[in-house]
């Protein structure tokens, strides 16, 4: 775990998945550059998750680099 990840408190939950907050997203596209196999951009530059499992280190980096703080790890739904 990198120093930035520890300082910002961004850690992957044990069974978490990457999620995009579509309301917060402003379409910068940085996430698609960091995770090109997991995130594609629509015609307006907004991310679409492909559903494949991202590399945790790269996903955490894209969460950190997102200027709108629109990416996050989410855990499984509560029973």
Rosetta constraint file for C-alpha pairs under 8 A:
AtomPair CA 1 CA 5 HARMONIC 6.37 0.50
AtomPair CA 1 CA 6 HARMONIC 6.80 0.50
AtomPair CA 1 CA 57 HARMONIC 7.85 0.50
AtomPair CA 2 CA 6 HARMONIC 6.34 0.50
AtomPair CA 3 CA 7 HARMONIC 5.99 0.50
AtomPair CA 4 CA 8 HARMONIC 6.04 0.50
AtomPair CA 5 CA 9 HARMONIC 5.89 0.50
AtomPair CA 5 CA 10 HARMONIC 5.25 0.50
AtomPair CA 5 CA 11 HARMONIC 6.92 0.50
AtomPair CA 5 CA 60 HARMONIC 7.30 0.50
AtomPair CA 5 CA 61 HARMONIC 7.96 0.50
AtomPair CA 5 CA 64 HARMONIC 7.59 0.50
AtomPair CA 6 CA 10 HARMONIC 6.57 0.50
AtomPair CA 6 CA 11 HARMONIC 7.62 0.50
AtomPair CA 10 CA 60 HARMONIC 6.93 0.50
AtomPair CA 10 CA 64 HARMONIC 7.87 0.50
AtomPair CA 11 CA 60 HARMONIC 7.36 0.50
AtomPair CA 11 CA 73 HARMONIC 7.66 0.50
AtomPair CA 12 CA 16 HARMONIC 6.18 0.50
AtomPair CA 12 CA 56 HARMONIC 7.30 0.50
AtomPair CA 12 CA 60 HARMONIC 7.69 0.50
AtomPair CA 12 CA 73 HARMONIC 5.91 0.50
AtomPair CA 13 CA 73 HARMONIC 6.84 0.50
AtomPair CA 13 CA 74 HARMONIC 7.08 0.50
AtomPair CA 13 CA 75 HARMONIC 5.95 0.50
AtomPair CA 14 CA 75 HARMONIC 7.64 0.50
AtomPair CA 15 CA 75 HARMONIC 5.99 0.50
AtomPair CA 15 CA 76 HARMONIC 6.57 0.50
AtomPair CA 16 CA 73 HARMONIC 5.79 0.50
AtomPair CA 16 CA 74 HARMONIC 5.07 0.50
AtomPair CA 16 CA 75 HARMONIC 4.14 0.50
AtomPair CA 16 CA 76 HARMONIC 6.24 0.50
AtomPair CA 17 CA 53 HARMONIC 7.94 0.50
AtomPair CA 17 CA 73 HARMONIC 5.49 0.50
AtomPair CA 17 CA 74 HARMONIC 5.46 0.50
AtomPair CA 17 CA 75 HARMONIC 6.47 0.50
AtomPair CA 17 CA 76 HARMONIC 7.90 0.50
AtomPair CA 18 CA 54 HARMONIC 7.88 0.50
AtomPair CA 18 CA 59 HARMONIC 7.39 0.50
AtomPair CA 18 CA 71 HARMONIC 7.06 0.50
AtomPair CA 18 CA 72 HARMONIC 5.87 0.50
AtomPair CA 18 CA 73 HARMONIC 4.76 0.50
AtomPair CA 18 CA 74 HARMONIC 6.37 0.50
AtomPair CA 19 CA 49 HARMONIC 7.91 0.50
AtomPair CA 19 CA 71 HARMONIC 5.75 0.50
AtomPair CA 19 CA 72 HARMONIC 5.50 0.50
AtomPair CA 19 CA 73 HARMONIC 6.11 0.50
AtomPair CA 19 CA 74 HARMONIC 6.53 0.50
AtomPair CA 20 CA 25 HARMONIC 7.45 0.50
AtomPair CA 20 CA 47 HARMONIC 7.67 0.50
AtomPair CA 20 CA 70 HARMONIC 5.56 0.50
AtomPair CA 20 CA 71 HARMONIC 4.70 0.50
AtomPair CA 20 CA 72 HARMONIC 6.65 0.50
AtomPair CA 21 CA 25 HARMONIC 6.13 0.50
AtomPair CA 21 CA 70 HARMONIC 4.83 0.50
AtomPair CA 21 CA 71 HARMONIC 6.28 0.50
AtomPair CA 21 CA 72 HARMONIC 7.97 0.50
AtomPair CA 22 CA 70 HARMONIC 7.10 0.50
AtomPair CA 23 CA 70 HARMONIC 7.96 0.50
AtomPair CA 24 CA 68 HARMONIC 6.16 0.50
AtomPair CA 24 CA 69 HARMONIC 7.13 0.50
AtomPair CA 24 CA 70 HARMONIC 5.23 0.50
AtomPair CA 25 CA 46 HARMONIC 7.31 0.50
AtomPair CA 25 CA 68 HARMONIC 5.81 0.50
AtomPair CA 25 CA 69 HARMONIC 7.50 0.50
AtomPair CA 25 CA 70 HARMONIC 5.07 0.50
AtomPair CA 26 CA 46 HARMONIC 7.36 0.50
AtomPair CA 26 CA 68 HARMONIC 6.43 0.50
AtomPair CA 27 CA 44 HARMONIC 7.31 0.50
AtomPair CA 27 CA 45 HARMONIC 5.01 0.50
AtomPair CA 27 CA 46 HARMONIC 4.57 0.50
AtomPair CA 27 CA 47 HARMONIC 7.19 0.50
AtomPair CA 28 CA 45 HARMONIC 6.86 0.50
AtomPair CA 28 CA 46 HARMONIC 7.53 0.50
AtomPair CA 28 CA 66 HARMONIC 8.00 0.50
AtomPair CA 28 CA 67 HARMONIC 7.72 0.50
AtomPair CA 29 CA 33 HARMONIC 6.74 0.50
AtomPair CA 29 CA 41 HARMONIC 7.00 0.50
AtomPair CA 29 CA 45 HARMONIC 6.11 0.50
AtomPair CA 29 CA 46 HARMONIC 6.70 0.50
AtomPair CA 29 CA 47 HARMONIC 6.88 0.50
AtomPair CA 30 CA 34 HARMONIC 6.40 0.50
AtomPair CA 30 CA 62 HARMONIC 7.10 0.50
AtomPair CA 30 CA 65 HARMONIC 7.20 0.50
AtomPair CA 30 CA 66 HARMONIC 6.55 0.50
AtomPair CA 31 CA 35 HARMONIC 5.93 0.50
AtomPair CA 31 CA 36 HARMONIC 7.86 0.50
AtomPair CA 31 CA 39 HARMONIC 6.99 0.50
AtomPair CA 31 CA 47 HARMONIC 7.60 0.50
AtomPair CA 31 CA 62 HARMONIC 5.11 0.50
AtomPair CA 31 CA 63 HARMONIC 7.58 0.50
AtomPair CA 31 CA 65 HARMONIC 7.69 0.50
AtomPair CA 31 CA 66 HARMONIC 6.75 0.50
AtomPair CA 32 CA 36 HARMONIC 4.90 0.50
AtomPair CA 32 CA 38 HARMONIC 7.60 0.50
AtomPair CA 32 CA 39 HARMONIC 4.98 0.50
AtomPair CA 32 CA 40 HARMONIC 5.79 0.50
AtomPair CA 32 CA 41 HARMONIC 6.79 0.50
AtomPair CA 32 CA 47 HARMONIC 6.93 0.50
AtomPair CA 34 CA 58 HARMONIC 6.62 0.50
AtomPair CA 34 CA 59 HARMONIC 7.74 0.50
AtomPair CA 34 CA 61 HARMONIC 7.71 0.50
AtomPair CA 34 CA 62 HARMONIC 6.02 0.50
AtomPair CA 35 CA 39 HARMONIC 5.84 0.50
AtomPair CA 35 CA 54 HARMONIC 7.29 0.50
AtomPair CA 35 CA 58 HARMONIC 6.79 0.50
AtomPair CA 35 CA 59 HARMONIC 6.98 0.50
AtomPair CA 35 CA 62 HARMONIC 7.47 0.50
AtomPair CA 36 CA 40 HARMONIC 6.50 0.50
AtomPair CA 37 CA 50 HARMONIC 7.65 0.50
AtomPair CA 37 CA 52 HARMONIC 7.90 0.50
AtomPair CA 38 CA 49 HARMONIC 5.80 0.50
AtomPair CA 38 CA 50 HARMONIC 5.12 0.50
AtomPair CA 38 CA 51 HARMONIC 6.73 0.50
AtomPair CA 38 CA 52 HARMONIC 5.80 0.50
AtomPair CA 38 CA 53 HARMONIC 7.25 0.50
AtomPair CA 38 CA 54 HARMONIC 6.14 0.50
AtomPair CA 39 CA 47 HARMONIC 5.98 0.50
AtomPair CA 39 CA 48 HARMONIC 5.52 0.50
AtomPair CA 39 CA 49 HARMONIC 4.68 0.50
AtomPair CA 39 CA 50 HARMONIC 5.84 0.50
AtomPair CA 40 CA 47 HARMONIC 5.66 0.50
AtomPair CA 40 CA 48 HARMONIC 5.29 0.50
AtomPair CA 40 CA 49 HARMONIC 6.64 0.50
AtomPair CA 40 CA 50 HARMONIC 7.20 0.50
AtomPair CA 41 CA 45 HARMONIC 5.01 0.50
AtomPair CA 41 CA 46 HARMONIC 5.17 0.50
AtomPair CA 41 CA 47 HARMONIC 4.55 0.50
AtomPair CA 41 CA 48 HARMONIC 5.88 0.50
AtomPair CA 42 CA 46 HARMONIC 5.40 0.50
AtomPair CA 42 CA 47 HARMONIC 6.36 0.50
AtomPair CA 42 CA 48 HARMONIC 6.78 0.50
AtomPair CA 54 CA 58 HARMONIC 7.27 0.50
AtomPair CA 54 CA 59 HARMONIC 6.13 0.50
AtomPair CA 55 CA 59 HARMONIC 6.00 0.50
AtomPair CA 56 CA 60 HARMONIC 6.01 0.50
AtomPair CA 57 CA 61 HARMONIC 6.22 0.50
AtomPair CA 58 CA 62 HARMONIC 6.20 0.50
AtomPair CA 59 CA 63 HARMONIC 6.24 0.50
AtomPair CA 60 CA 64 HARMONIC 6.25 0.50
AtomPair CA 61 CA 65 HARMONIC 6.13 0.50
AtomPair CA 62 CA 66 HARMONIC 6.02 0.50
AtomPair CA 62 CA 71 HARMONIC 7.58 0.50
AtomPair CA 63 CA 69 HARMONIC 6.88 0.50
AtomPair CA 63 CA 70 HARMONIC 7.63 0.50
AtomPair CA 63 CA 71 HARMONIC 5.11 0.50
AtomPair CA 63 CA 72 HARMONIC 6.04 0.50
AtomPair CA 64 CA 69 HARMONIC 7.64 0.50
AtomPair CA 66 CA 70 HARMONIC 6.62 0.50
AtomPair CA 66 CA 71 HARMONIC 6.87 0.50
